[in-house]
Amino acid sequence: MENVFTIILRTILLYLVIHLIFRIMGKREIGELSVLDLVVFIMLGEMAVIAIEQHKDPILHTIIPMTVLMLIQMLMAFLSLKSRKIRRIVDGKPSLVIKNGKIDENMMKKLRYNFDDLLMQLRTKDITNIADVEFAILETSGELSIIKKSNTKKSATYTLPIILNGKIQQDHLDQIYKDEAWLKKELNERGHHQIDQISFCSFQDGKFFIDYIDPK
């Protein structure tokens, strides 16, 4: 009976600890979890199961590694916010599997993503005709984002950041067929002279969206 009582208490305690850890780590939907998130969550669950089954082992032997995992996750999240390179290493980057209405078969092979997967995810987005799709982006979470073809003569577009946290994103400039000189000239003409103070800038449908870094 004493063992049963101990197991119940440990289960309740570990439930509260894991709940607290998840709250500290931040809110994210299941579909938005990165590979690192999933690894951490699986490890936390395994640790909790082992701690409940091996109830004679001190509970601190479980809580300490759980806390270490939480700190690692928080550190990686902080570094990801500060560095796009680290963010890409940790989370990967979105991939265009349909661009301008054409399927990129080379990208699909690289991602080991087949046509059955593509069609299935299109159906979940209520897309019954692949010809209606202008862009399909496989997000880092595995979710497929869809931009449908425009009903007007103008082609459909989607937002690409060309400045992030004060740094010019050359790869995105290349995708919209622009260069750094063009960007600086356009920003200067609009009175935006300090690129390092811009947190987010995009250029879409001939219009700029510019947001500055909040002063501390």
PADRENMAR-738411 format. One record per residue (C-alpha): chain; residue in three letters; x, y, z. Coordinates in Angstrom, 2 decimals. Example, Ala and Ser with C-alpha at 12.3 -4.5 7.8 and 13.67 -1.06 7.14 Angstrom:
<atoms>
<atom chain="A" resn="ala" X="12.30" Y="-4.50" Z="7.80"/>
<atom chain="A" resn="ser" X="13.67" Y="-1.06" Z="7.14"/>
</atoms>
This chain:
<atoms>
<atom chain="A" resn="met" X="0.00" Y="0.00" Z="0.00"/>
<atom chain="A" resn="glu" X="2.88" Y="2.31" Z="0.81"/>
<atom chain="A" resn="asn" X="4.35" Y="1.71" Z="-2.66"/>
<atom chain="A" resn="val" X="1.05" Y="2.59" Z="-4.31"/>
<atom chain="A" resn="phe" X="0.84" Y="5.82" Z="-2.31"/>
<atom chain="A" resn="thr" X="4.43" Y="6.70" Z="-3.29"/>
<atom chain="A" resn="ile" X="3.71" Y="6.07" Z="-6.98"/>
<atom chain="A" resn="ile" X="0.62" Y="8.29" Z="-6.84"/>
<atom chain="A" resn="leu" X="2.53" Y="11.12" Z="-5.17"/>
<atom chain="A" resn="arg" X="5.40" Y="10.86" Z="-7.66"/>
<atom chain="A" resn="thr" X="2.97" Y="10.85" Z="-10.58"/>
<atom chain="A" resn="ile" X="1.26" Y="14.01" Z="-9.32"/>
<atom chain="A" resn="leu" X="4.60" Y="15.72" Z="-8.62"/>
<atom chain="A" resn="leu" X="6.06" Y="14.85" Z="-12.03"/>
<atom chain="A" resn="tyr" X="2.85" Y="15.99" Z="-13.75"/>
<atom chain="A" resn="leu" X="3.18" Y="19.37" Z="-12.04"/>
<atom chain="A" resn="val" X="6.90" Y="19.60" Z="-12.85"/>
<atom chain="A" resn="ile" X="6.36" Y="18.81" Z="-16.56"/>
<atom chain="A" resn="his" X="3.42" Y="21.22" Z="-16.72"/>
<atom chain="A" resn="leu" X="5.63" Y="23.95" Z="-15.20"/>
<atom chain="A" resn="ile" X="8.47" Y="23.18" Z="-17.63"/>
<atom chain="A" resn="phe" X="6.13" Y="23.43" Z="-20.63"/>
<atom chain="A" resn="arg" X="4.77" Y="26.74" Z="-19.37"/>
<atom chain="A" resn="ile" X="8.29" Y="28.12" Z="-18.93"/>
<atom chain="A" resn="met" X="9.38" Y="26.89" Z="-22.37"/>
<atom chain="A" resn="gly" X="6.49" Y="28.77" Z="-24.00"/>
<atom chain="A" resn="lys" X="3.27" Y="27.98" Z="-25.81"/>
<atom chain="A" resn="arg" X="3.48" Y="26.26" Z="-29.18"/>
<atom chain="A" resn="glu" X="0.93" Y="24.24" Z="-31.04"/>
<atom chain="A" resn="ile" X="1.71" Y="20.57" Z="-31.64"/>
<atom chain="A" resn="gly" X="1.94" Y="21.17" Z="-35.41"/>
<atom chain="A" resn="glu" X="4.53" Y="23.90" Z="-34.84"/>
<atom chain="A" resn="leu" X="6.97" Y="21.80" Z="-32.84"/>
<atom chain="A" resn="ser" X="10.50" Y="21.57" Z="-34.19"/>
<atom chain="A" resn="val" X="12.56" Y="18.38" Z="-34.17"/>
<atom chain="A" resn="leu" X="14.38" Y="19.67" Z="-31.08"/>
<atom chain="A" resn="asp" X="11.05" Y="20.33" Z="-29.33"/>
<atom chain="A" resn="leu" X="9.90" Y="16.79" Z="-30.04"/>
<atom chain="A" resn="val" X="13.17" Y="15.28" Z="-28.79"/>
<atom chain="A" resn="val" X="12.94" Y="17.25" Z="-25.54"/>
<atom chain="A" resn="phe" X="9.27" Y="16.37" Z="-25.00"/>
<atom chain="A" resn="ile" X="9.88" Y="12.67" Z="-25.66"/>
<atom chain="A" resn="met" X="12.86" Y="12.64" Z="-23.27"/>
<atom chain="A" resn="leu" X="10.82" Y="14.37" Z="-20.57"/>
<atom chain="A" resn="gly" X="8.05" Y="11.81" Z="-20.97"/>
<atom chain="A" resn="glu" X="10.50" Y="8.90" Z="-20.81"/>
<atom chain="A" resn="met" X="12.15" Y="10.30" Z="-17.69"/>
<atom chain="A" resn="ala" X="8.76" Y="10.66" Z="-16.01"/>
<atom chain="A" resn="val" X="7.78" Y="7.07" Z="-16.84"/>
<atom chain="A" resn="ile" X="11.09" Y="5.70" Z="-15.52"/>
<atom chain="A" resn="ala" X="10.81" Y="7.78" Z="-12.33"/>
<atom chain="A" resn="ile" X="7.29" Y="6.45" Z="-11.67"/>
<atom chain="A" resn="glu" X="8.26" Y="2.83" Z="-12.33"/>
<atom chain="A" resn="gln" X="11.47" Y="3.03" Z="-10.29"/>
<atom chain="A" resn="his" X="9.84" Y="4.70" Z="-7.33"/>
<atom chain="A" resn="lys" X="12.65" Y="3.79" Z="-4.92"/>
<atom chain="A" resn="asp" X="15.09" Y="6.00" Z="-6.82"/>
<atom chain="A" resn="pro" X="15.32" Y="9.58" Z="-5.43"/>
<atom chain="A" resn="ile" X="12.97" Y="11.93" Z="-7.29"/>
<atom chain="A" resn="leu" X="15.79" Y="14.47" Z="-7.67"/>
<atom chain="A" resn="his" X="17.52" Y="12.04" Z="-10.04"/>
<atom chain="A" resn="thr" X="14.67" Y="12.78" Z="-12.44"/>
<atom chain="A" resn="ile" X="13.93" Y="16.43" Z="-11.71"/>
<atom chain="A" resn="ile" X="17.57" Y="17.53" Z="-12.19"/>
<atom chain="A" resn="pro" X="17.95" Y="16.17" Z="-15.77"/>
<atom chain="A" resn="met" X="14.47" Y="17.51" Z="-16.59"/>
<atom chain="A" resn="thr" X="15.61" Y="20.96" Z="-15.46"/>
<atom chain="A" resn="val" X="18.81" Y="20.64" Z="-17.52"/>
<atom chain="A" resn="leu" X="16.76" Y="19.77" Z="-20.63"/>
<atom chain="A" resn="met" X="14.52" Y="22.78" Z="-20.01"/>
<atom chain="A" resn="leu" X="17.56" Y="25.08" Z="-19.73"/>
<atom chain="A" resn="ile" X="19.06" Y="23.64" Z="-22.94"/>
<atom chain="A" resn="gln" X="15.77" Y="24.23" Z="-24.75"/>
<atom chain="A" resn="met" X="15.52" Y="27.80" Z="-23.46"/>
<atom chain="A" resn="leu" X="19.13" Y="28.50" Z="-24.46"/>
<atom chain="A" resn="met" X="18.59" Y="27.15" Z="-27.98"/>
<atom chain="A" resn="ala" X="15.38" Y="29.20" Z="-28.30"/>
<atom chain="A" resn="phe" X="17.27" Y="32.34" Z="-27.21"/>
<atom chain="A" resn="leu" X="20.13" Y="31.68" Z="-29.64"/>
<atom chain="A" resn="ser" X="17.62" Y="30.99" Z="-32.43"/>
<atom chain="A" resn="leu" X="16.05" Y="34.39" Z="-31.85"/>
<atom chain="A" resn="lys" X="19.44" Y="36.08" Z="-32.10"/>
<atom chain="A" resn="ser" X="20.86" Y="34.18" Z="-35.06"/>
<atom chain="A" resn="arg" X="19.16" Y="33.09" Z="-38.27"/>
<atom chain="A" resn="lys" X="22.00" Y="30.61" Z="-38.92"/>
<atom chain="A" resn="ile" X="21.41" Y="28.85" Z="-35.61"/>
<atom chain="A" resn="arg" X="17.66" Y="28.93" Z="-36.22"/>
<atom chain="A" resn="arg" X="18.16" Y="27.16" Z="-39.54"/>
<atom chain="A" resn="ile" X="20.44" Y="24.56" Z="-37.93"/>
<atom chain="A" resn="val" X="17.93" Y="23.88" Z="-35.14"/>
<atom chain="A" resn="asp" X="14.64" Y="24.19" Z="-37.02"/>
<atom chain="A" resn="gly" X="15.65" Y="23.89" Z="-40.68"/>
<atom chain="A" resn="lys" X="14.04" Y="26.19" Z="-43.23"/>
<atom chain="A" resn="pro" X="10.79" Y="26.20" Z="-45.23"/>
<atom chain="A" resn="ser" X="11.00" Y="24.62" Z="-48.68"/>
<atom chain="A" resn="leu" X="9.10" Y="25.52" Z="-51.85"/>
<atom chain="A" resn="val" X="7.67" Y="22.34" Z="-53.35"/>
<atom chain="A" resn="ile" X="5.44" Y="24.24" Z="-55.81"/>
<atom chain="A" resn="lys" X="6.75" Y="27.51" Z="-57.26"/>
<atom chain="A" resn="asn" X="4.84" Y="29.64" Z="-59.74"/>
<atom chain="A" resn="gly" X="2.46" Y="26.75" Z="-60.31"/>
<atom chain="A" resn="lys" X="5.21" Y="24.23" Z="-61.08"/>
<atom chain="A" resn="ile" X="6.19" Y="21.29" Z="-58.87"/>
<atom chain="A" resn="asp" X="9.86" Y="21.30" Z="-57.86"/>
<atom chain="A" resn="glu" X="10.62" Y="17.59" Z="-58.15"/>
<atom chain="A" resn="asn" X="14.28" Y="18.04" Z="-57.19"/>
<atom chain="A" resn="met" X="13.28" Y="19.69" Z="-53.92"/>
<atom chain="A" resn="met" X="10.77" Y="16.92" Z="-53.23"/>
<atom chain="A" resn="lys" X="13.46" Y="14.27" Z="-53.75"/>
<atom chain="A" resn="lys" X="15.80" Y="16.18" Z="-51.46"/>
<atom chain="A" resn="leu" X="13.13" Y="16.26" Z="-48.76"/>
<atom chain="A" resn="arg" X="12.10" Y="12.63" Z="-49.41"/>
<atom chain="A" resn="tyr" X="8.60" Y="14.01" Z="-49.93"/>
<atom chain="A" resn="asn" X="6.51" Y="12.13" Z="-52.50"/>
<atom chain="A" resn="phe" X="3.48" Y="13.02" Z="-54.60"/>
<atom chain="A" resn="asp" X="1.13" Y="11.03" Z="-52.34"/>
<atom chain="A" resn="asp" X="2.26" Y="13.17" Z="-49.39"/>
<atom chain="A" resn="leu" X="1.75" Y="16.33" Z="-51.41"/>
<atom chain="A" resn="leu" X="-1.74" Y="15.39" Z="-52.62"/>
<atom chain="A" resn="met" X="-2.79" Y="14.26" Z="-49.16"/>
<atom chain="A" resn="gln" X="-1.76" Y="17.56" Z="-47.59"/>
<atom chain="A" resn="leu" X="-3.41" Y="19.51" Z="-50.39"/>
<atom chain="A" resn="arg" X="-6.67" Y="17.67" Z="-49.66"/>
<atom chain="A" resn="thr" X="-6.43" Y="18.62" Z="-45.99"/>
<atom chain="A" resn="lys" X="-6.33" Y="22.25" Z="-47.19"/>
<atom chain="A" resn="asp" X="-9.47" Y="21.67" Z="-49.32"/>
<atom chain="A" resn="ile" X="-7.43" Y="21.90" Z="-52.53"/>
<atom chain="A" resn="thr" X="-8.99" Y="19.46" Z="-55.00"/>
<atom chain="A" resn="asn" X="-7.09" Y="20.67" Z="-58.07"/>
<atom chain="A" resn="ile" X="-3.31" Y="21.08" Z="-57.94"/>
<atom chain="A" resn="ala" X="-3.60" Y="23.48" Z="-60.88"/>
<atom chain="A" resn="asp" X="-5.11" Y="26.02" Z="-58.44"/>
<atom chain="A" resn="val" X="-1.86" Y="26.26" Z="-56.46"/>
<atom chain="A" resn="glu" X="0.66" Y="29.03" Z="-57.15"/>
<atom chain="A" resn="phe" X="2.97" Y="28.26" Z="-54.22"/>
<atom chain="A" resn="ala" X="3.17" Y="25.35" Z="-51.77"/>
<atom chain="A" resn="ile" X="5.63" Y="25.74" Z="-48.92"/>
<atom chain="A" resn="leu" X="6.62" Y="22.83" Z="-46.70"/>
<atom chain="A" resn="glu" X="7.18" Y="24.48" Z="-43.34"/>
<atom chain="A" resn="thr" X="9.76" Y="23.37" Z="-40.80"/>
<atom chain="A" resn="ser" X="6.96" Y="21.79" Z="-38.76"/>
<atom chain="A" resn="gly" X="5.96" Y="19.56" Z="-41.70"/>
<atom chain="A" resn="glu" X="2.83" Y="21.65" Z="-42.33"/>
<atom chain="A" resn="leu" X="2.09" Y="22.54" Z="-45.96"/>
<atom chain="A" resn="ser" X="1.21" Y="26.20" Z="-46.54"/>
<atom chain="A" resn="ile" X="-0.72" Y="27.04" Z="-49.70"/>
<atom chain="A" resn="ile" X="-0.98" Y="30.22" Z="-51.75"/>
<atom chain="A" resn="lys" X="-3.65" Y="29.84" Z="-54.41"/>
<atom chain="A" resn="lys" X="-3.44" Y="31.31" Z="-57.88"/>
<atom chain="A" resn="ser" X="-4.91" Y="34.76" Z="-58.15"/>
<atom chain="A" resn="asn" X="-8.22" Y="35.25" Z="-59.96"/>
<atom chain="A" resn="thr" X="-6.83" Y="38.47" Z="-61.42"/>
<atom chain="A" resn="lys" X="-4.12" Y="38.82" Z="-64.04"/>
<atom chain="A" resn="lys" X="-1.60" Y="39.62" Z="-61.31"/>
<atom chain="A" resn="ser" X="0.36" Y="36.60" Z="-60.06"/>
<atom chain="A" resn="ala" X="-0.11" Y="35.46" Z="-56.48"/>
<atom chain="A" resn="thr" X="2.78" Y="36.28" Z="-54.11"/>
<atom chain="A" resn="tyr" X="3.79" Y="35.59" Z="-50.53"/>
<atom chain="A" resn="thr" X="5.78" Y="37.51" Z="-47.94"/>
<atom chain="A" resn="leu" X="9.55" Y="37.08" Z="-47.84"/>
<atom chain="A" resn="pro" X="11.57" Y="39.01" Z="-45.24"/>
<atom chain="A" resn="ile" X="14.39" Y="40.92" Z="-46.93"/>
<atom chain="A" resn="ile" X="15.63" Y="42.35" Z="-43.62"/>
<atom chain="A" resn="leu" X="15.52" Y="40.47" Z="-40.33"/>
<atom chain="A" resn="asn" X="16.87" Y="41.90" Z="-37.07"/>
<atom chain="A" resn="gly" X="18.90" Y="44.52" Z="-38.92"/>
<atom chain="A" resn="lys" X="20.47" Y="42.08" Z="-41.39"/>
<atom chain="A" resn="ile" X="19.78" Y="41.95" Z="-45.13"/>
<atom chain="A" resn="gln" X="18.58" Y="38.53" Z="-46.31"/>
<atom chain="A" resn="gln" X="20.43" Y="38.16" Z="-49.60"/>
<atom chain="A" resn="asp" X="18.82" Y="34.81" Z="-50.49"/>
<atom chain="A" resn="his" X="15.36" Y="36.37" Z="-50.30"/>
<atom chain="A" resn="leu" X="16.47" Y="39.36" Z="-52.36"/>
<atom chain="A" resn="asp" X="17.65" Y="36.92" Z="-55.00"/>
<atom chain="A" resn="gln" X="14.21" Y="35.28" Z="-55.03"/>
<atom chain="A" resn="ile" X="12.50" Y="38.59" Z="-55.87"/>
<atom chain="A" resn="tyr" X="15.25" Y="39.44" Z="-58.40"/>
<atom chain="A" resn="lys" X="16.57" Y="42.44" Z="-56.46"/>
<atom chain="A" resn="asp" X="19.97" Y="43.32" Z="-55.01"/>
<atom chain="A" resn="glu" X="21.35" Y="45.11" Z="-51.96"/>
<atom chain="A" resn="ala" X="22.00" Y="48.35" Z="-53.85"/>
<atom chain="A" resn="trp" X="18.35" Y="48.50" Z="-54.95"/>
<atom chain="A" resn="leu" X="17.16" Y="47.86" Z="-51.39"/>
<atom chain="A" resn="lys" X="19.32" Y="50.58" Z="-49.83"/>
<atom chain="A" resn="lys" X="18.29" Y="53.08" Z="-52.51"/>
<atom chain="A" resn="glu" X="14.58" Y="52.37" Z="-52.00"/>
<atom chain="A" resn="leu" X="14.86" Y="52.60" Z="-48.21"/>
<atom chain="A" resn="asn" X="16.86" Y="55.84" Z="-48.35"/>
<atom chain="A" resn="glu" X="14.24" Y="57.42" Z="-50.60"/>
<atom chain="A" resn="arg" X="11.62" Y="56.55" Z="-47.99"/>
<atom chain="A" resn="gly" X="13.65" Y="57.97" Z="-45.10"/>
<atom chain="A" resn="his" X="14.87" Y="54.67" Z="-43.67"/>
<atom chain="A" resn="his" X="18.62" Y="55.21" Z="-43.32"/>
<atom chain="A" resn="gln" X="19.51" Y="52.80" Z="-40.51"/>
<atom chain="A" resn="ile" X="19.06" Y="49.24" Z="-41.70"/>
<atom chain="A" resn="asp" X="20.52" Y="47.85" Z="-38.47"/>
<atom chain="A" resn="gln" X="17.50" Y="49.33" Z="-36.62"/>
<atom chain="A" resn="ile" X="14.92" Y="47.53" Z="-38.78"/>
<atom chain="A" resn="ser" X="13.56" Y="44.35" Z="-37.21"/>
<atom chain="A" resn="phe" X="11.50" Y="43.26" Z="-40.24"/>
<atom chain="A" resn="cys" X="11.20" Y="44.46" Z="-43.81"/>
<atom chain="A" resn="ser" X="9.40" Y="42.88" Z="-46.74"/>
<atom chain="A" resn="phe" X="8.59" Y="43.95" Z="-50.28"/>
<atom chain="A" resn="gln" X="5.42" Y="42.49" Z="-51.77"/>
<atom chain="A" resn="asp" X="3.14" Y="43.60" Z="-54.59"/>
<atom chain="A" resn="gly" X="5.20" Y="46.77" Z="-55.02"/>
<atom chain="A" resn="lys" X="4.83" Y="47.80" Z="-51.36"/>
<atom chain="A" resn="phe" X="7.26" Y="47.84" Z="-48.44"/>
<atom chain="A" resn="phe" X="6.36" Y="46.77" Z="-44.93"/>
<atom chain="A" resn="ile" X="8.91" Y="48.03" Z="-42.40"/>
<atom chain="A" resn="asp" X="8.95" Y="47.47" Z="-38.65"/>
<atom chain="A" resn="tyr" X="11.66" Y="48.87" Z="-36.37"/>
<atom chain="A" resn="ile" X="13.35" Y="47.19" Z="-33.42"/>
<atom chain="A" resn="asp" X="11.60" Y="48.23" Z="-30.20"/>
<atom chain="A" resn="pro" X="13.81" Y="50.45" Z="-28.03"/>
<atom chain="A" resn="lys" X="14.79" Y="48.80" Z="-24.76"/>
</atoms>
